[in-house]
Amino acid sequence: MCGTKIFRPAFAERLAGDAGHTILVTGGAGFIGSHLCHRLIAQGDRVICVDNLETGREDNIADLLTNPNFAFFLYDIVDPFTITGPIDRIYNMACPGSPSKYQRDPVHTFKTSIIGGINLLELAKKKSARILQSSTSEVYGDPDVSPQSEDYRGSVNTTGPRACYDEGKRGAETLFYNLHESEGVDTRIARIFNTYGPKMDPEDGRVVSNFIVQAYSGDDLTVYGNGTQTRSFCYIDDMLDGLMTLMETESECGTIDDPVNLGNPDEFSVLELAEIVLDMIESDSKLVYKDLPVDDPHQRCPDISRAKALLGWEPKVSLKEGLVPTVACFGEEMYRQQRDQRGVV
């Protein structure tokens, strides 16, 4: 699909009522994006969801497709587009976030962050809409300091296998800063740390989903490196609270136009996560160790002082609490998949 895309559904007819905002969510069929769409619809907003389904899943939004306040468009934000009618808010959640997926087509991954970001910033300017960029803790690379605060400039390998994602997100932050400074676009930048919860793709390729799927399947849990590397895991509900609070906090309250870390500062090693998952699923799976991927960070922990001060936000759900519904959701999906496979056979 190329050229200029103009979305002209019978949208005025489909979007009911006058309450709430009209909100564009790109990457809205992905893990975080789909949860965001559901939360926005539940609070009375009208949602336009755009996703190319490269990594998003239509199943994530299937129950919204008949909702009169929801519209879905299969489209790639790398291609220019416009939308008729008013837009109040834009959440840019588009871009594969798993190394195994964003490395499949690194050039397109980079384009999604840069060209897609430009397209959305131009739309935000045209519509006088506030726009939030989902950046990432990956902008810090393999950090030399921990926890990582927003003023830390990072340690990123510009020519490594993760660079298409890391540098794309860093470049997008630059674009958002420049368009805010030069054109007055109302921007927000969220640096999202590891997030987990129900509706994660079983084939996501990151550590939480990998461990749960392997434990349920009775396979060995794959630990890269020696397992002492650390991550901070934020439950999806906490992340949504942070994103939506950041979007709706006025800049008079502080430097909201600067990046804000959103994540859970409780730090766990990969081995600790493996033990929790094995115990929760009551699995007899063992651990198997493999070489640490190139540029995989050894520490990842957010300093959320800015989020606390400016947004009054901090996560509430512990890792063990959040894993309960997450593990249950994975179990249900894997059961359905096995049942369907038996039905086909």
C-alpha positions in Angstrom: 0.0 0.0 0.0 1.5 3.3 -1.0 0.6 6.9 -1.6 -1.6 9.1 0.6 -4.2 7.3 2.5 -7.4 9.1 3.6 -9.5 7.3 6.1 -13.1 8.0 5.2 -15.3 5.4 6.9 -18.8 6.4 7.7 -17.0 7.5 10.8 -19.4 10.3 11.9 -22.1 7.6 11.8 -20.0 5.0 13.6 -18.7 7.1 16.4 -21.6 7.7 18.8 -22.1 10.5 21.3 -20.3 13.7 22.1 -18.6 12.7 25.4 -14.9 12.1 25.7 -12.0 12.6 23.2 -11.4 11.3 19.7 -8.2 9.4 20.0 -5.9 7.9 17.5 -3.9 4.9 18.7 -1.3 3.6 16.3 0.0 0.1 17.0 -3.4 -0.3 18.6 -3.6 -4.1 18.0 -0.4 -4.7 19.8 0.0 -5.7 23.5 0.1 -2.3 25.2 -1.8 -0.6 22.4 -4.8 -3.0 22.6 -5.1 -2.6 26.3 -5.0 1.1 25.8 -7.8 1.0 23.3 -9.9 -1.0 25.7 -9.2 1.4 28.6 -10.0 4.5 26.4 -13.3 3.0 25.2 -14.2 2.1 28.7 -13.8 5.7 29.9 -16.0 7.0 27.1 -13.6 8.1 24.4 -13.8 7.4 20.7 -10.9 5.4 19.3 -9.3 5.1 15.9 -7.0 2.2 15.9 -4.3 1.9 13.2 -2.1 -1.2 12.9 -0.4 -3.0 10.1 -0.6 -6.3 12.1 3.1 -7.0 11.6 3.3 -7.9 15.3 -0.2 -6.8 16.5 -3.0 -9.3 16.6 -6.5 -8.7 15.5 -7.7 -11.0 18.3 -6.6 -8.4 20.8 -9.3 -6.0 19.5 -11.9 -8.4 18.2 -14.4 -7.6 20.9 -14.1 -3.9 20.0 -14.8 -4.2 16.3 -18.6 -3.9 16.7 -18.4 -1.0 19.2 -19.8 2.1 17.7 -17.0 4.2 19.2 -14.2 2.2 17.8 -12.8 1.9 14.2 -9.9 -0.2 13.0 -7.7 0.4 10.0 -5.2 -2.0 8.6 -2.4 0.4 7.6 1.3 1.1 8.0 2.2 4.5 9.4 5.3 4.6 7.3 3.0 5.5 4.4 1.5 9.1 4.5 -2.1 9.3 5.6 -4.6 11.8 6.9 -7.9 11.4 8.8 -11.0 13.4 8.2 -12.6 15.1 11.2 -11.1 16.2 14.6 -8.5 14.3 16.5 -7.8 15.3 20.1 -5.1 12.9 21.2 -2.6 10.6 19.4 -0.8 7.7 21.1 2.0 6.4 18.9 2.5 2.9 20.1 3.6 1.6 16.7 6.8 -0.4 16.3 7.8 -4.0 17.0 9.3 -4.1 20.5 10.8 -7.6 20.6 14.4 -8.1 19.3 13.4 -11.2 17.4 10.7 -9.3 15.6 12.2 -5.9 15.0 15.4 -7.5 13.7 13.4 -9.3 10.9 13.3 -6.1 8.9 15.6 -3.6 10.6 15.2 -0.9 7.9 11.4 -1.0 8.2 11.7 -0.9 12.0 13.8 2.2 11.7 11.4 3.8 9.2 8.5 3.1 11.6 10.1 5.2 14.3 11.4 8.0 12.1 9.1 8.3 9.0 6.1 7.1 11.0 6.9 9.6 13.7 7.1 12.4 11.2 3.8 11.5 9.7 2.1 11.5 13.1 3.7 14.7 14.2 2.5 16.4 11.0 -1.0 15.0 11.7 -0.9 16.3 15.3 0.1 19.7 14.1 -2.7 19.8 11.5 -5.3 18.7 14.0 -3.9 20.7 17.0 -3.8 17.3 18.8 -1.6 16.3 21.7 0.7 13.4 20.8 2.5 10.9 23.0 5.5 8.9 21.7 6.0 5.5 23.2 9.8 5.6 23.6 11.7 2.9 25.4 14.3 2.1 28.1 16.3 0.8 25.1 17.4 4.4 24.5 19.8 3.8 27.5 21.4 0.9 25.7 23.6 -1.3 28.0 23.7 1.3 30.8 26.8 2.3 32.8 24.6 3.5 35.7 21.7 2.1 37.6 18.9 3.0 38.1 18.6 5.0 34.8 17.3 8.6 35.1 16.0 10.6 32.1 19.2 12.8 32.0 21.4 9.7 31.4 22.4 9.8 27.8 22.8 6.1 27.4 25.4 3.7 26.0 24.0 2.5 22.6 25.9 0.6 19.9 24.8 2.4 16.7 25.9 -0.5 14.5 24.7 -3.4 16.6 21.8 -5.8 15.9 19.5 -3.8 18.3 20.4 -0.4 16.8 17.5 -0.3 14.3 15.1 -0.2 17.3 17.3 1.7 19.9 18.5 4.4 17.5 15.0 4.7 15.8 13.5 5.4 19.2 16.2 7.9 20.0 15.7 9.6 16.7 12.0 9.8 17.3 12.6 11.5 20.6 14.6 14.1 18.7 11.8 14.7 16.2 9.3 15.1 19.0 11.6 17.6 20.8 12.3 19.6 17.6 8.6 19.8 16.5 7.6 20.9 20.0 10.3 23.6 20.1 10.0 24.9 16.5 6.3 24.3 15.7 4.7 24.2 19.1 3.3 20.7 18.7 2.0 19.5 22.1 4.2 16.4 22.8 4.7 13.8 25.4 7.5 11.2 25.5 7.2 8.0 27.6 10.3 5.9 28.1 8.6 2.5 28.7 10.5 -0.2 30.6 9.7 -3.9 30.4 5.9 -4.4 30.6 4.0 -7.6 30.9 0.4 -8.9 31.4 -2.5 -10.7 29.7 -2.6 -10.7 25.9 1.1 -10.9 25.4 1.9 -12.7 22.3 3.2 -16.3 23.1 5.7 -15.8 20.3 6.8 -12.4 21.6 10.3 -13.7 22.2 11.0 -11.7 25.4 11.8 -13.3 28.7 8.4 -13.2 30.5 6.5 -14.8 27.6 9.4 -17.2 26.8 9.5 -18.6 30.3 5.8 -19.0 30.7 5.4 -20.8 27.3 8.4 -23.0 28.0 7.2 -23.9 31.5 3.7 -24.8 30.3 5.1 -26.8 27.4 7.4 -28.8 29.7 10.4 -27.4 27.8 13.6 -26.2 29.4 13.7 -22.5 30.2 16.2 -20.7 28.1 18.5 -18.4 30.1 20.8 -16.2 28.1 24.1 -15.5 29.8 24.4 -16.5 33.4 21.0 -15.2 34.4 22.3 -12.5 36.7 21.3 -9.7 34.4 18.4 -7.7 35.8 15.1 -6.4 34.5 12.3 -4.4 36.1 8.8 -5.7 35.2 5.8 -3.3 35.1 2.3 -4.8 35.0 0.1 -3.5 32.1 -2.5 -1.8 34.3 0.2 0.3 36.0 1.7 1.1 32.6 -1.7 2.3 31.3 -2.1 4.5 34.3 1.2 6.1 33.7 0.7 6.6 30.0 -2.7 8.1 30.3 -1.7 10.3 33.3 1.3 11.6 31.2 -1.0 12.3 28.3 -3.5 14.3 30.4 -1.1 16.2 32.7 -0.8 19.8 31.7 2.7 21.2 31.0 2.2 24.0 33.6 2.7 21.2 36.2 6.3 20.8 35.2 8.6 19.7 32.3 6.1 17.3 30.8 7.5 17.9 27.4 10.7 16.2 28.5 10.9 12.3 28.5 9.5 10.6 31.5 10.5 7.1 32.6 7.5 4.7 33.2 8.4 1.3 34.7 8.6 -0.6 37.9 11.8 0.1 39.9 11.7 -3.3 41.6 14.6 -5.1 40.1 14.8 -8.9 39.5 17.4 -11.1 37.9 16.5 -13.4 35.1 17.1 -16.4 37.4 14.7 -15.0 40.0 12.0 -14.6 37.3 12.6 -18.2 36.2 12.1 -19.5 39.7 8.9 -17.5 40.2 7.4 -18.8 36.9 8.4 -22.4 37.6 6.9 -22.3 41.0 3.7 -20.6 39.9 3.1 -23.2 37.0 4.4 -26.1 39.1 6.6 -27.1 36.2 9.5 -29.6 36.3 11.3 -27.7 33.5 15.0 -27.2 33.9 17.2 -24.3 33.0 19.4 -24.3 29.9 22.0 -21.7 29.4 22.9 -20.0 26.1 25.2 -17.2 25.0 24.0 -13.7 25.8 22.9 -11.9 22.6 25.0 -9.0 21.4 24.3 -5.7 23.1 21.8 -7.3 25.5 21.8 -5.0 28.6 23.1 -6.3 31.9 21.0 -4.0 34.0 17.6 -2.3 33.4 16.0 -0.4 36.2 14.1 2.9 36.0 14.5 6.0 38.2 10.9 7.1 38.4 11.5 10.2 40.5 10.3 12.5 37.6 7.1 10.4 37.2 6.4 10.6 40.9 7.0 14.3 41.1 5.2 15.4 37.9 2.5 12.8 37.5 2.0 11.5 41.0 2.4 8.1 39.5 4.2 5.0 40.6 3.4 1.3 40.0 1.2 -0.6 42.5 1.2 -4.2 41.3 4.1 -6.5 42.3 5.7 -9.0 39.9 4.1 -12.0 41.7 0.7 -10.3 41.7 0.8 -9.4 38.1 2.1 -12.8 37.0 -1.1 -14.5 38.3 -3.5 -13.2 35.6 -0.7 -13.2 33.0 0.1 -16.9 33.5 -3.6 -17.8 33.5 -4.1 -15.9 30.2 -1.2 -17.8 28.6 -2.6 -21.1 29.9 -6.0 -20.4 28.4 -4.5 -19.4 25.0 -2.2 -22.4 24.8 -5.1 -24.7 25.7 -7.2 -23.2 22.9 -4.4 -23.6 20.4 -3.9 -27.2 21.4 -7.6 -27.9 21.2 -7.9 -26.3 17.7 -4.9 -28.3 16.5 -6.5 -31.5 17.7 -9.7 -30.5 16.0 -7.9 -30.0 12.7 -6.2 -33.4 13.0 
